[in-house]
Amino acid sequence: MTKIVGHRGARNKWPENSIEGFRRTLELPVDAIEFDVHLTDAGELVVIHDATLERTTEKAGKVRDLSPSDHQATRLKGSQESIPTLDEVLALFASSRPVELHVELKADADGAHYEGLEALAAAAIRRHGLAGRSLLTSFNLGVLARCQEVAPEIGRLCSINAKSAEALGAAATFAKAAEVAGLVAIEKSLLAATFHDVAAIVSRDRLCCWVLNEQEEIEHWLGQGVGWITSDDPALALAVRPGSRHSAA
């Protein structure tokens, strides 16, 4: 059965990358929950998608510039919560049912990757006893290679979209991704355009299609037999998936 991933918790339902969103997504029978990690210059690992604050919080500026007091005072839009730390998020999941975690390692506002983020994130995952059900994820093949070096026991997922496939070309990117990661997650438009080529390189059970939010597209990719589907509305994906406890059938 295709597995369902809640994207940034379930960002179409609750504030993305929030403790509330993660807690409520855990109430759904999702197979995995995805979230994003940045490293501040103060040394904190914080869970937020963008490298800047404007879209998802009530403040402006760069995430990496946040001091601990700044981040605690920065409220998420549509919530009374502040930006959670990675430790806070992992503590929630450590005490929850054993859902898989897709932990995306982000870049800063200039597109630069944070030095040491791979090792710091891996250490936090180990500290909470979650290495066996976590994947470190990135669009960057070099970042994933470093994850393999510093944390070979933690699985990896490579995300790919048209931009990240430009340098090597799609086929070579898929092949490199399959070497360094157990799962290969491809943006839906790119996957549709290259599906037969991808399927010759990566077995379908290792393929993830993202981000699917409409019933018709979810039904299509379920019919293609991909191993994973990522959605901003995992409740919908679960309702569409045949055999799910939340199936509409």
C-alpha positions in Angstrom: 0.0 0.0 0.0 1.3 3.5 -0.9 2.3 5.4 2.2 1.0 8.9 3.0 3.3 11.7 4.2 2.0 14.8 6.0 3.8 17.7 4.5 5.1 20.2 7.2 2.6 18.4 9.4 -0.6 19.1 7.4 -0.1 22.7 6.3 -3.5 23.0 4.6 -5.2 22.1 7.8 -3.1 23.6 10.6 -0.2 26.1 10.9 2.8 24.5 9.2 5.7 23.2 11.2 3.9 23.8 14.4 3.6 21.6 17.5 -0.2 21.9 17.2 0.0 20.8 13.5 2.2 17.9 14.3 0.1 16.8 17.3 -3.1 16.9 15.3 -1.5 15.2 12.2 -0.5 12.4 14.6 -4.2 11.8 15.2 -4.5 10.8 11.5 -3.2 7.3 10.4 -0.4 8.9 8.3 2.7 6.8 7.7 5.2 9.7 7.9 5.4 13.4 8.8 7.8 15.8 7.1 9.3 19.0 8.6 12.1 21.4 8.0 15.2 22.4 10.0 17.4 25.5 10.0 20.5 26.3 12.1 20.7 29.8 13.7 24.0 31.6 14.3 23.3 31.1 18.0 23.5 27.4 17.5 19.8 26.5 17.8 18.1 24.0 15.5 14.7 25.5 14.7 11.8 23.9 12.7 10.6 26.3 10.0 10.5 26.0 6.2 11.6 29.3 4.8 15.0 30.9 5.5 13.1 34.1 6.2 10.3 34.8 8.7 7.8 36.9 6.8 5.5 34.2 5.3 4.9 32.0 8.3 5.5 34.3 11.4 4.5 37.7 12.7 8.1 39.0 12.3 10.6 39.7 9.5 14.2 38.9 9.0 16.5 35.9 8.5 16.0 32.7 10.4 19.7 32.3 11.0 19.8 35.7 12.8 17.4 34.7 15.5 18.7 34.7 19.1 17.1 32.2 21.5 15.0 35.0 23.0 14.0 36.2 19.5 12.8 32.8 18.4 10.8 32.2 21.6 9.1 35.6 21.0 8.3 35.0 17.3 4.7 33.8 16.9 3.6 31.7 14.1 0.8 33.2 11.9 -2.6 31.7 12.9 -1.2 30.4 16.2 -0.1 31.5 19.7 2.9 29.2 19.4 6.5 30.3 18.8 8.8 28.7 16.3 9.6 25.2 17.7 13.1 23.9 18.2 14.1 20.6 16.8 14.4 19.1 20.3 10.8 20.2 21.1 9.5 18.5 17.9 11.5 15.4 18.4 10.3 15.1 22.0 6.7 15.1 20.8 7.4 12.4 18.3 9.5 10.3 20.7 6.4 10.0 22.9 4.0 9.3 20.1 3.0 6.3 18.0 5.9 5.3 15.8 5.3 7.4 12.7 8.3 7.9 10.3 9.9 11.3 10.3 11.3 13.0 7.2 13.6 15.7 8.5 14.6 18.2 5.7 17.9 20.0 6.1 17.4 23.5 4.7 19.8 26.2 3.4 20.0 29.8 4.5 18.5 32.9 2.8 21.5 33.1 0.4 21.2 29.4 -0.6 24.2 28.4 1.5 24.1 25.2 3.5 24.7 25.5 7.2 28.0 24.1 8.3 27.6 21.2 10.6 23.8 20.9 10.3 24.0 17.3 9.2 25.8 16.1 12.3 23.8 18.3 14.7 20.5 17.1 13.3 21.7 13.5 13.5 22.8 14.0 17.1 19.4 15.3 18.1 17.6 12.4 16.4 19.8 9.9 18.2 19.4 11.8 21.5 15.6 11.2 21.3 15.9 7.6 20.3 14.5 8.2 16.8 17.3 7.1 14.5 15.4 3.9 13.5 12.4 5.8 12.2 13.9 9.0 10.7 15.1 10.0 7.3 17.4 13.0 6.8 16.3 14.7 3.6 17.7 17.3 1.2 17.7 18.5 -2.4 21.5 18.7 -2.2 23.4 15.5 -3.1 26.5 16.8 -1.2 24.4 17.3 1.9 23.1 13.7 1.7 26.6 12.4 1.2 27.7 14.1 4.4 24.6 12.7 6.1 25.8 9.2 5.0 29.3 9.9 6.5 28.2 11.3 9.8 25.1 9.2 10.4 25.2 6.0 8.3 22.5 4.4 10.5 19.9 7.1 9.7 18.1 6.7 6.4 18.1 9.4 3.7 15.6 10.8 1.2 16.6 12.9 -1.8 14.1 15.5 -3.0 14.3 16.5 -6.7 12.5 19.2 -8.7 13.3 20.8 -12.1 15.7 23.3 -10.6 17.7 20.8 -8.6 18.0 18.5 -11.6 19.3 21.2 -13.9 23.0 20.8 -13.2 23.4 17.1 -14.0 20.2 16.6 -16.0 17.2 14.6 -14.9 18.4 11.0 -15.6 21.9 11.5 -14.0 20.3 13.3 -10.9 17.9 10.3 -10.5 20.7 7.9 -10.7 22.9 9.8 -8.2 19.9 10.2 -5.8 19.2 6.5 -5.9 22.9 5.8 -4.9 22.9 8.1 -1.9 19.3 7.8 -0.6 16.8 5.1 0.1 13.9 7.2 -1.1 13.7 9.5 -4.1 11.0 12.2 -3.8 10.2 13.9 -7.1 8.0 16.9 -7.6 4.8 15.9 -9.4 5.3 17.8 -12.7 8.8 16.5 -13.1 7.8 13.0 -12.2 5.0 13.1 -14.7 7.3 14.2 -17.5 10.0 11.6 -16.7 8.1 8.8 -15.2 9.2 6.0 -17.5 12.8 7.1 -17.3 12.7 7.3 -13.5 11.0 3.9 -13.2 13.9 2.3 -15.1 16.3 3.7 -12.5 14.4 3.7 -9.2 12.0 1.0 -8.1 8.5 2.3 -7.6 8.5 1.4 -3.9 11.4 3.8 -3.4 9.6 6.7 -5.3 7.7 9.5 -3.5 5.6 12.0 -5.4 5.1 15.5 -4.0 3.0 17.6 -3.3 -0.4 16.1 -4.1 -3.5 18.0 -2.8 -6.2 17.3 -5.3 -8.2 14.0 -5.4 -7.7 13.4 -9.1 -3.9 13.7 -8.9 -3.8 11.6 -5.7 -5.8 8.9 -7.5 -3.5 9.0 -10.5 -0.3 8.5 -8.5 -1.8 5.8 -6.4 -2.7 4.1 -9.6 1.0 4.3 -10.7 2.0 2.3 -7.7 4.5 4.8 -6.2 5.7 3.9 -2.7 4.9 7.3 -1.1 2.7 10.3 -1.6 3.3 13.6 0.2 0.3 15.9 0.8 -0.5 19.2 2.5 -3.9 17.5 3.2 -3.0 14.0 4.3 -6.6 13.5 5.5 -7.7 13.7 1.9 -5.0 11.4 0.7 -5.9 8.9 3.3 -9.6 9.1 2.3 -8.7 8.4 -1.3 -6.2 5.6 -0.6 -7.9 2.2 -1.0 -7.9 0.1 2.1 -7.1 3.0 4.4 -8.9 3.3 7.7 -9.9 6.8 6.4 -10.9 5.5 3.0 -13.9 7.2 1.5 -15.0 3.8 0.1 
